[in-house]
Amino acid sequence: MDEVLIIGGGFSGLAAGVALAEAGRGVRLLEQKSHLGGRARSFLDPTTGSVVDNGQHIIMGCYHATIQFLSTIGTLDRLRFQKHLNVHFIDRKGRLTVLQCAALPSPWHLLLGVLRSGSFTFKEKLEVLRLGGSLRRQRAMGHSSERLSVREWLTNLGQCERLQHNFWDLLCIAALNEDPTVANAALFERVLRLALFTSPEDSRLAIPGVGLSELYVDAAAAYIRSKGGRVECGQGVVGLLVSEGQCRGVRLSSGEQIEAESVLSAVPSFQLAALLPGDLLRQEPFFAPVVFLRPAPIISINLWFDRAITDLAFVGLRGGTVQWLFNKGKIFGSGEHYVSLVLSGAHRHIARGKEELLDMALLELGDFFPEARKAGLLHSLLIKERFATFSPTWEAEGLRPAARTPVRGLYLAGDWTATGLPATIEGAVQSGYTAARAVLQDH
Ligand SMILES: Cc1cc2nc3c(=O)[nH]c(=O)nc-3n(C[C@H](O)[C@H](O)[C@H](O)COP(=O)(O)OP(=O)(O)OC[C@H]3O[C@@H](n4cnc5c(N)ncnc54)[C@H](O)[C@@H]3O)c2cc1C
């Protein structure tokens, strides 16, 4: 009998596995696919041989659990941290501005950055400072902006339409993967506090200098194995074995049953729903809400050109349908003219055909970067992640379950569980650590 069975080999399952293995527990991790990494993985593009992520991932200095996880498995040096937060924006007229934070304690690092930035008009700078001031005062008052959408919250805080459109919306969609008109303001407020108003170190961005899989997948699996644990791909779990209020193991698609002292599910919400016995899902108030979490999609458009279209490593596209451009050739140092465009919160675009999306992206790129009009497109690869994250509306917050379940021996992890964060790598890693801690406390 295995001590702890973990279902799912994404960030949350691997983080839980590493924590449990580190604590001396016997771990067996089962992943249904032939590869680990889940929604944060990379692969080799067969045409170009380039390393392609299933979608560009950004990490921040405030991702403390993720940084701890990568340190434990020995790959933190594969992340490229900025010295200070430094983000470029470009508009459709090709006008480039930068928001660069200063080497000062919080909140002065950000305030000075905003004051010096060409990204805002004088009036907008005052509005950003006003929002920063309210965030600080609200913390003192314990005020909650729950049940407001990000749009309502920003408007209430006197942020004009242009500033919302050109700045806050880009941050909201990047952080929450949802449109500001429906995204939960309380979650956005928490993200802003953690990311922008805690310390200059926490505000820095970090971009993986390698493909996502190389960042953590093999090293995490090797760490678990080095402690005597097992990590197995191609092992699809089709059901949880639950009797008399106790989870006793899992059933695999091969028909095999594996018994375990504890089972830690680290699969997305809709996949957990398929594993739970029907009566538990219907009748147990703890699990029933899980099926109501809705997905939010992300589309990544990878383009290989015959020449450079920008020198920047990444840039926010103001007023574009596509929100961010990442210069992958530059980030990986591969010398390729390979860029990846990110379209988050992509509900309105996910059903559009690949050709249509490609045409739209190329047309927009030509507005932002005139060089792109002259460049020849060598190759393209479009990736639609329909279930990229859960949609973080305020209704969703009440549907997210804790790590410890009413079924003895069954624990939950995953970016969608009750982490208090949006669906992010940091949420996933924190959830894995929380579930691992619950297993250790109970046994
Ligand atoms: C395109 C894109 C861009 C993103 N950008 C960012 C970003 O910039 N910054 C950021 O912080 N986050 C980002 N995210 C979110 C981040 O990728 C996720 O929050 C994180 O990877 C979720 O990890 P997880 O372990 O919770 O779930 P997953 O990665 O989904 O892992 C679950 C695993 O369980 C396996 N599984 C499911 N069912 C079974 C079963 N029955 N049996 C066995 N195995 C099973 C799956 O195959 C999968 O490998 C992005 C996500 C996407 C898709």
Ligand as a Chemical Component Dictionary entry (heavy atoms), coordinates in Angstrom:
data_LIG
# 
_chem_comp.id                   LIG 
_chem_comp.type                 NON-POLYMER 
_chem_comp.pdbx_formal_charge   0 
_chem_comp.three_letter_code    LIG 
# 
loop_
_chem_comp_atom.comp_id 
_chem_comp_atom.atom_id 
_chem_comp_atom.alt_atom_id 
_chem_comp_atom.type_symbol 
_chem_comp_atom.charge 
_chem_comp_atom.model_Cartn_x 
_chem_comp_atom.model_Cartn_y 
_chem_comp_atom.model_Cartn_z 
_chem_comp_atom.pdbx_ordinal 
LIG C1  C1  C 0 -1.797 29.655 -21.752 1  
LIG C2  C2  C 0 -1.640 29.841 -20.273 2  
LIG C3  C3  C 0 -0.926 30.921 -19.782 3  
LIG C4  C4  C 0 -0.763 31.085 -18.409 4  
LIG N1  N1  N 0 -0.011 32.133 -17.945 5  
LIG C5  C5  C 0 0.293  32.193 -16.631 6  
LIG C6  C6  C 0 1.214  33.170 -16.146 7  
LIG O1  O1  O 0 1.726  33.987 -16.909 8  
LIG N2  N2  N 0 1.515  33.188 -14.820 9  
LIG C7  C7  C 0 0.951  32.296 -13.958 10 
LIG O2  O2  O 0 1.281  32.344 -12.770 11 
LIG N3  N3  N 0 0.054  31.360 -14.379 12 
LIG C8  C8  C 0 -0.279 31.284 -15.694 13 
LIG N4  N4  N 0 -1.143 30.324 -16.140 14 
LIG C9  C9  C 0 -1.820 29.447 -15.158 15 
LIG C10 C10 C 0 -0.948 28.250 -14.750 16 
LIG O3  O3  O 0 -0.484 27.551 -15.883 17 
LIG C11 C11 C 0 -1.813 27.299 -13.925 18 
LIG O4  O4  O 0 -2.368 28.011 -12.846 19 
LIG C12 C12 C 0 -1.018 26.119 -13.366 20 
LIG O5  O5  O 0 -0.201 25.527 -14.327 21 
LIG C13 C13 C 0 -2.034 25.096 -12.830 22 
LIG O6  O6  O 0 -1.353 23.979 -12.278 23 
LIG P1  P1  P 0 -2.189 22.794 -11.628 24 
LIG O7  O7  O 0 -1.225 21.798 -11.140 25 
LIG O8  O8  O 0 -3.165 23.366 -10.660 26 
LIG O9  O9  O 0 -3.085 22.181 -12.820 27 
LIG P2  P2  P 0 -2.638 21.495 -14.179 28 
LIG O10 O10 O 0 -1.424 22.142 -14.723 29 
LIG O11 O11 O 0 -3.855 21.484 -15.051 30 
LIG O12 O12 O 0 -2.255 20.010 -13.787 31 
LIG C14 C14 C 0 -3.204 18.997 -13.612 32 
LIG C15 C15 C 0 -2.621 17.689 -14.129 33 
LIG O13 O13 O 0 -3.515 16.631 -13.775 34 
LIG C16 C16 C 0 -3.544 15.717 -14.848 35 
LIG N5  N5  N 0 -4.802 14.941 -14.727 36 
LIG C17 C17 C 0 -6.065 15.403 -14.899 37 
LIG N6  N6  N 0 -6.950 14.402 -14.714 38 
LIG C18 C18 C 0 -6.226 13.300 -14.415 39 
LIG C19 C19 C 0 -6.573 11.958 -14.131 40 
LIG N7  N7  N 0 -7.843 11.553 -14.130 41 
LIG N8  N8  N 0 -5.571 11.064 -13.873 42 
LIG C20 C20 C 0 -4.266 11.454 -13.860 43 
LIG N9  N9  N 0 -3.886 12.726 -14.147 44 
LIG C21 C21 C 0 -4.851 13.629 -14.413 45 
LIG C22 C22 C 0 -3.498 16.622 -16.071 46 
LIG O14 O14 O 0 -3.133 15.893 -17.242 47 
LIG C23 C23 C 0 -2.474 17.653 -15.638 48 
LIG O15 O15 O 0 -1.171 17.267 -15.986 49 
LIG C24 C24 C 0 -1.359 30.167 -17.500 50 
LIG C25 C25 C 0 -2.101 29.080 -18.004 51 
LIG C26 C26 C 0 -2.226 28.910 -19.365 52 
LIG C27 C27 C 0 -2.993 27.729 -19.875 53 
# 
loop_
_chem_comp_bond.comp_id 
_chem_comp_bond.atom_id_1 
_chem_comp_bond.atom_id_2 
_chem_comp_bond.value_order 
_chem_comp_bond.pdbx_ordinal 
LIG C1  C2  SING 1  
LIG C2  C3  SING 2  
LIG C2  C26 DOUB 3  
LIG C3  C4  DOUB 4  
LIG C4  N1  SING 5  
LIG C4  C24 SING 6  
LIG N1  C5  DOUB 7  
LIG C5  C6  SING 8  
LIG C5  C8  SING 9  
LIG C6  O1  DOUB 10 
LIG C6  N2  SING 11 
LIG N2  C7  SING 12 
LIG C7  O2  DOUB 13 
LIG C7  N3  SING 14 
LIG N3  C8  DOUB 15 
LIG C8  N4  SING 16 
LIG N4  C9  SING 17 
LIG N4  C24 SING 18 
LIG C9  C10 SING 19 
LIG C10 O3  SING 20 
LIG C10 C11 SING 21 
LIG C11 O4  SING 22 
LIG C11 C12 SING 23 
LIG C12 O5  SING 24 
LIG C12 C13 SING 25 
LIG C13 O6  SING 26 
LIG O6  P1  SING 27 
LIG P1  O7  DOUB 28 
LIG P1  O8  SING 29 
LIG P1  O9  SING 30 
LIG O9  P2  SING 31 
LIG P2  O10 DOUB 32 
LIG P2  O11 SING 33 
LIG P2  O12 SING 34 
LIG O12 C14 SING 35 
LIG C14 C15 SING 36 
LIG C15 O13 SING 37 
LIG C15 C23 SING 38 
LIG O13 C16 SING 39 
LIG C16 N5  SING 40 
LIG C16 C22 SING 41 
LIG N5  C17 SING 42 
LIG N5  C21 SING 43 
LIG C17 N6  DOUB 44 
LIG N6  C18 SING 45 
LIG C18 C19 SING 46 
LIG C18 C21 DOUB 47 
LIG C19 N7  SING 48 
LIG C19 N8  DOUB 49 
LIG N8  C20 SING 50 
LIG C20 N9  DOUB 51 
LIG N9  C21 SING 52 
LIG C22 O14 SING 53 
LIG C22 C23 SING 54 
LIG C23 O15 SING 55 
LIG C24 C25 DOUB 56 
LIG C25 C26 SING 57 
LIG C26 C27 SING 58 
# 
